[in-house]
């Protein structure tokens, strides 16, 4: 039973990651691609982190306070928080750089201009 509970968030995170990859191929312009990838992969990372947190917590409680699982739990918790915060900053910087550089010569970033050509 605990293996199913640990695998469920891991599988959910994998599915969100897969949706993020599909978003990169299916969305029409760079801004929706950035948003789709960011939302899906951040959610996927949170679910994978939750699965790892559950594994560390279950292992800590099952082994009567085995000492090496508590630092693992804290490291995963810090990594999950940093993932949520720093990915937001990185995606904002990426979108701002795309906006400031303007559309490239070979492609358009606006869906209306892509359909017209």
MDAnalysis code that builds the backbone (N, CA, C; Angstrom):
import MDAnalysis as mda
import numpy as np

u = mda.Universe.empty(351, n_residues=117, atom_resindex=np.repeat(np.arange(117), 3), trajectory=True)
u.add_TopologyAttr("name", ["N", "CA", "C"] * 117)
u.add_TopologyAttr("resid", np.arange(1, 118))
u.add_TopologyAttr("resname", ["UNK", "UNK", "UNK", "UNK", "UNK", "UNK", "UNK", "UNK", "UNK", "UNK", "UNK", "UNK", "UNK", "UNK", "UNK", "UNK", "UNK", "UNK", "UNK", "UNK", "UNK", "UNK", "UNK", "UNK", "UNK", "UNK", "UNK", "UNK", "UNK", "UNK", "UNK", "UNK", "UNK", "UNK", "UNK", "UNK", "UNK", "UNK", "UNK", "UNK", "UNK", "UNK", "UNK", "UNK", "UNK", "UNK", "UNK", "UNK", "UNK", "UNK", "UNK", "UNK", "UNK", "UNK", "UNK", "UNK", "UNK", "UNK", "UNK", "UNK", "UNK", "UNK", "UNK", "UNK", "UNK", "UNK", "UNK", "UNK", "UNK", "UNK", "UNK", "UNK", "UNK", "UNK", "UNK", "UNK", "UNK", "UNK", "UNK", "UNK", "UNK", "UNK", "UNK", "UNK", "UNK", "UNK", "UNK", "UNK", "UNK", "UNK", "UNK", "UNK", "UNK", "UNK", "UNK", "UNK", "UNK", "UNK", "UNK", "UNK", "UNK", "UNK", "UNK", "UNK", "UNK", "UNK", "UNK", "UNK", "UNK", "UNK", "UNK", "UNK", "UNK", "UNK", "UNK", "UNK", "UNK"])
u.atoms.positions = np.array([
    [0.807, -1.210, 0.000],
    [0.000, 0.000, 0.000],
    [0.849, 1.273, 0.000],
    [1.931, 1.357, 0.823],
    [2.736, 2.579, 0.767],
    [3.401, 2.789, -0.586],
    [3.734, 1.695, -1.290],
    [4.365, 1.853, -2.603],
    [3.409, 2.507, -3.590],
    [2.131, 2.198, -3.508],
    [1.144, 2.826, -4.395],
    [0.996, 4.299, -4.056],
    [0.988, 4.608, -2.758],
    [0.871, 6.007, -2.344],
    [2.098, 6.821, -2.744],
    [3.265, 6.174, -2.785],
    [4.470, 6.873, -3.217],
    [4.543, 6.988, -4.728],
    [3.991, 6.020, -5.435],
    [4.059, 6.035, -6.893],
    [3.041, 6.974, -7.522],
    [1.941, 7.230, -6.841],
    [0.891, 8.080, -7.403],
    [1.363, 9.511, -7.667],
    [1.986, 10.212, -6.703],
    [2.483, 11.554, -7.038],
    [3.623, 11.521, -8.052],
    [4.421, 10.461, -8.027],
    [5.510, 10.344, -8.999],
    [4.959, 10.198, -10.413],
    [3.937, 9.377, -10.583],
    [3.297, 9.210, -11.888],
    [2.603, 10.496, -12.327],
    [1.969, 11.186, -11.385],
    [1.330, 12.462, -11.708],
    [2.366, 13.483, -12.168],
    [3.502, 13.538, -11.495],
    [4.578, 14.443, -11.910],
    [5.099, 14.107, -13.291],
    [5.216, 12.815, -13.589],
    [5.646, 12.385, -14.922],
    [4.643, 12.831, -15.983],
    [3.357, 12.690, -15.694],
    [2.332, 13.089, -16.660],
    [2.338, 14.601, -16.897],
    [2.534, 15.382, -15.835],
    [2.651, 16.828, -16.013],
    [3.874, 17.177, -16.856],
    [4.984, 16.479, -16.644],
    [6.173, 16.701, -17.454],
    [5.935, 16.378, -18.914],
    [5.211, 15.300, -19.164],
    [4.870, 14.933, -20.535],
    [3.977, 15.991, -21.186],
    [3.026, 16.507, -20.428],
    [2.173, 17.586, -20.953],
    [2.981, 18.845, -21.248],
    [3.999, 19.122, -20.437],
    [4.866, 20.274, -20.703],
    [5.632, 20.124, -22.006],
    [6.095, 18.919, -22.283],
    [6.805, 18.668, -23.547],
    [5.843, 18.801, -24.725],
    [4.634, 18.290, -24.558],
    [3.633, 18.420, -25.627],
    [3.299, 19.887, -25.865],
    [3.257, 20.685, -24.797],
    [2.970, 22.117, -24.928],
    [4.025, 22.820, -25.767],
    [5.277, 22.383, -25.673],
    [6.328, 23.010, -26.479],
    [6.113, 22.781, -27.976],
    [5.541, 21.663, -28.325],
    [5.334, 21.348, -29.736],
    [3.993, 21.848, -30.275],
    [2.976, 21.930, -29.437],
    [1.638, 22.184, -29.929],
    [1.206, 23.650, -29.899],
    [1.737, 24.438, -28.963],
    [1.270, 25.813, -28.858],
    [1.860, 26.660, -29.978],
    [1.106, 27.680, -30.444],
    [1.483, 28.388, -31.662],
    [2.605, 29.408, -31.507],
    [2.699, 30.105, -30.381],
    [3.715, 31.145, -30.286],
    [4.573, 30.937, -29.047],
    [5.616, 31.741, -28.963],
    [6.623, 31.537, -27.933],
    [6.069, 31.799, -26.535],
    [5.172, 32.742, -26.389],
    [4.668, 33.089, -25.058],
    [3.770, 31.980, -24.489],
    [2.914, 31.409, -25.302],
    [2.090, 30.313, -24.807],
    [2.926, 29.054, -24.586],
    [3.976, 28.878, -25.377],
    [4.877, 27.748, -25.145],
    [5.589, 27.894, -23.810],
    [6.060, 29.106, -23.519],
    [6.730, 29.345, -22.238],
    [5.763, 29.086, -21.086],
    [4.545, 29.594, -21.205],
    [3.579, 29.420, -20.129],
    [3.208, 27.950, -19.945],
    [2.954, 27.244, -21.040],
    [2.576, 25.836, -20.946],
    [3.678, 24.987, -20.340],
    [4.895, 25.208, -20.781],
    [6.024, 24.452, -20.247],
    [6.240, 24.790, -18.779],
    [6.165, 26.070, -18.451],
    [6.409, 26.496, -17.069],
    [5.371, 25.914, -16.112],
    [4.119, 26.033, -16.453],
    [3.066, 25.545, -15.560],
    [3.145, 24.026, -15.374],
    [3.298, 23.315, -16.484],
    [3.300, 21.847, -16.403],
    [4.543, 21.311, -15.704],
    [5.707, 21.817, -16.051],
    [6.916, 21.277, -15.444],
    [7.080, 21.710, -13.997],
    [6.556, 22.876, -13.630],
    [6.584, 23.257, -12.224],
    [5.657, 22.355, -11.411],
    [4.463, 22.118, -11.918],
    [3.544, 21.208, -11.230],
    [4.143, 19.801, -11.165],
    [4.764, 19.355, -12.247],
    [5.406, 18.042, -12.244],
    [6.533, 17.958, -11.232],
    [7.325, 18.994, -11.146],
    [8.406, 19.020, -10.162],
    [7.896, 19.022, -8.739],
    [6.793, 19.709, -8.499],
    [6.201, 19.727, -7.158],
    [5.681, 18.334, -6.795],
    [5.042, 17.657, -7.747],
    [4.543, 16.309, -7.461],
    [5.683, 15.314, -7.255],
    [6.745, 15.412, -8.025],
    [7.889, 14.526, -7.827],
    [8.540, 14.809, -6.475],
    [8.660, 16.089, -6.123],
    [9.202, 16.439, -4.808],
    [8.314, 15.909, -3.686],
    [7.000, 15.990, -3.871],
    [6.076, 15.463, -2.858],
    [6.245, 13.958, -2.708],
    [6.445, 13.268, -3.813],
    [6.667, 11.827, -3.739],
    [7.957, 11.504, -2.989],
    [9.014, 12.262, -3.263],
    [10.273, 12.043, -2.564],
    [10.164, 12.398, -1.087],
    [9.408, 13.455, -0.780],
    [9.184, 13.825, 0.618],
    [8.431, 12.714, 1.365],
    [7.406, 12.172, 0.714],
    [6.656, 11.073, 1.334],
    [7.548, 9.856, 1.558],
    [8.405, 9.560, 0.577],
    [9.309, 8.419, 0.720],
    [10.258, 8.629, 1.896],
    [10.833, 9.829, 2.008],
    [11.761, 10.103, 3.111],
    [11.033, 10.054, 4.450],
    [9.821, 10.565, 4.503],
    [9.059, 10.573, 5.750],
    [8.651, 9.157, 6.163],
    [8.166, 8.366, 5.204],
    [7.780, 6.986, 5.508],
    [9.003, 6.178, 5.941],
    [10.122, 6.377, 5.260],
    [11.339, 5.652, 5.629],
    [11.835, 6.076, 7.004],
    [11.713, 7.366, 7.332],
    [12.134, 7.860, 8.641],
    [11.268, 7.263, 9.748],
    [9.962, 7.219, 9.518],
    [9.054, 6.685, 10.539],
    [9.129, 5.166, 10.645],
    [9.376, 4.480, 9.523],
    [9.409, 3.019, 9.528],
    [10.689, 2.478, 10.167],
    [11.775, 3.215, 10.056],
    [13.055, 2.738, 10.590],
    [13.338, 3.270, 11.992],
    [12.282, 3.604, 12.734],
    [12.394, 4.087, 14.107],
    [13.382, 5.248, 14.235],
    [13.225, 6.239, 13.372],
    [14.047, 7.441, 13.476],
    [15.442, 7.290, 12.917],
    [15.587, 6.522, 11.858],
    [16.886, 6.400, 11.199],
    [17.374, 7.806, 10.830],
    [18.578, 8.116, 11.199],
    [19.047, 9.502, 11.175],
    [19.255, 10.078, 9.780],
    [19.574, 9.277, 8.800],
    [19.909, 9.846, 7.496],
    [18.680, 10.218, 6.669],
    [17.466, 9.869, 7.101],
    [16.277, 10.243, 6.342],
    [15.781, 11.649, 6.678],
    [16.070, 12.146, 7.864],
    [15.645, 13.495, 8.227],
    [16.383, 14.560, 7.415],
    [17.722, 14.500, 7.262],
    [18.375, 15.473, 6.377],
    [17.914, 15.353, 4.918],
    [17.625, 14.134, 4.476],
    [17.095, 13.946, 3.126],
    [15.762, 14.672, 2.976],
    [14.893, 14.528, 3.968],
    [13.596, 15.211, 3.964],
    [13.778, 16.723, 3.884],
    [14.684, 17.262, 4.681],
    [14.906, 18.716, 4.687],
    [15.516, 19.203, 3.370],
    [16.441, 18.437, 2.800],
    [17.045, 18.825, 1.519],
    [16.014, 18.837, 0.397],
    [15.142, 17.846, 0.376],
    [14.109, 17.794, -0.655],
    [13.127, 18.942, -0.483],
    [12.802, 19.269, 0.756],
    [11.897, 20.383, 1.029],
    [12.489, 21.701, 0.543],
    [13.759, 21.945, 0.835],
    [14.422, 23.169, 0.374],
    [14.512, 23.191, -1.148],
    [14.827, 22.057, -1.768],
    [14.914, 22.000, -3.231],
    [13.565, 22.267, -3.882],
    [12.478, 21.763, -3.297],
    [11.137, 22.022, -3.839],
    [10.756, 23.484, -3.766],
    [11.080, 24.135, -2.644],
    [10.787, 25.565, -2.514],
    [11.621, 26.372, -3.501],
    [12.897, 26.043, -3.624],
    [13.748, 26.748, -4.583],
    [13.286, 26.527, -6.019],
    [12.803, 25.332, -6.321],
    [12.263, 25.059, -7.648],
    [11.100, 25.988, -7.960],
    [10.189, 26.116, -7.024],
    [9.008, 26.955, -7.248],
    [9.383, 28.430, -7.394],
    [10.333, 28.901, -6.615],
    [10.693, 30.319, -6.639],
    [11.604, 30.649, -7.815],
    [12.672, 29.889, -7.989],
    [13.668, 30.236, -8.998],
    [13.200, 29.969, -10.417],
    [12.347, 28.984, -10.617],
    [11.836, 28.747, -11.960],
    [10.945, 29.904, -12.392],
    [10.202, 30.489, -11.460],
    [9.375, 31.646, -11.770],
    [10.240, 32.820, -12.231],
    [11.319, 33.062, -11.541],
    [12.222, 34.155, -11.901],
    [12.867, 33.884, -13.260],
    [13.288, 32.658, -13.489],
    [13.924, 32.311, -14.760],
    [12.990, 32.440, -15.945],
    [11.755, 32.017, -15.784],
    [10.784, 32.112, -16.872],
    [10.437, 33.565, -17.147],
    [10.352, 34.377, -16.109],
    [10.090, 35.805, -16.318],
    [11.234, 36.441, -17.097],
    [12.469, 36.109, -16.748],
    [13.621, 36.652, -17.470],
    [13.620, 36.189, -18.931],
    [13.263, 34.937, -19.162],
    [13.202, 34.417, -20.530],
    [12.128, 35.133, -21.344],
    [10.940, 35.288, -20.781],
    [9.861, 35.967, -21.505],
    [10.202, 37.430, -21.758],
    [10.853, 38.061, -20.803],
    [11.231, 39.468, -20.999],
    [12.288, 39.599, -22.097],
    [13.236, 38.665, -22.144],
    [14.257, 38.703, -23.195],
    [13.634, 38.481, -24.567],
    [12.665, 37.580, -24.661],
    [11.978, 37.344, -25.934],
    [11.202, 38.594, -26.348],
    [10.539, 39.231, -25.396],
    [9.761, 40.431, -25.692],
    [10.664, 41.565, -26.159],
    [11.794, 41.746, -25.501],
    [12.700, 42.842, -25.864],
    [13.420, 42.600, -27.192],
    [13.657, 41.332, -27.524],
    [14.370, 41.067, -28.771],
    [13.471, 41.199, -29.988],
    [12.169, 41.127, -29.788],
    [11.238, 41.248, -30.910],
    [11.169, 39.958, -31.691],
    [10.259, 39.923, -32.666],
    [10.149, 38.708, -33.478],
    [11.387, 38.517, -34.343],
    [11.782, 37.274, -34.512],
    [12.942, 36.998, -35.352],
    [12.566, 37.126, -36.823],
    [13.567, 37.172, -37.670],
    [13.323, 37.404, -39.094],
    [12.596, 36.240, -39.759],
    [12.842, 35.009, -39.303],
    [12.268, 33.848, -39.957],
    [10.921, 33.406, -39.428],
    [10.543, 33.852, -38.248],
    [9.284, 33.391, -37.681],
    [8.593, 34.524, -36.948],
    [7.328, 34.330, -36.722],
    [6.541, 35.332, -36.011],
    [6.136, 34.789, -34.658],
    [6.057, 35.681, -33.672],
    [5.641, 35.237, -32.349],
    [4.162, 35.470, -32.120],
    [3.486, 36.135, -33.029],
    [2.064, 36.387, -32.878],
    [1.280, 35.387, -33.720],
    [0.263, 34.739, -33.168],
    [-0.483, 33.738, -33.931],
    [-1.208, 34.329, -35.125],
    [-1.677, 35.584, -35.034],
    [-2.393, 36.186, -36.151],
    [-1.473, 36.382, -37.363],
    [-0.227, 36.770, -37.084],
    [0.722, 36.955, -38.191],
    [1.136, 35.622, -38.816],
    [1.167, 34.579, -38.036],
    [1.516, 33.267, -38.568],
    [0.432, 32.756, -39.493],
    [-0.832, 33.002, -39.123],
    [-1.938, 32.518, -39.963],
    [-2.041, 33.303, -41.263],
    [-1.665, 34.571, -41.240],
    [-1.804, 35.417, -42.426],
    [-0.786, 35.045, -43.500],
    [0.360, 34.523, -43.087],
    [1.381, 34.211, -44.109],
    [1.276, 32.827, -44.658],
])
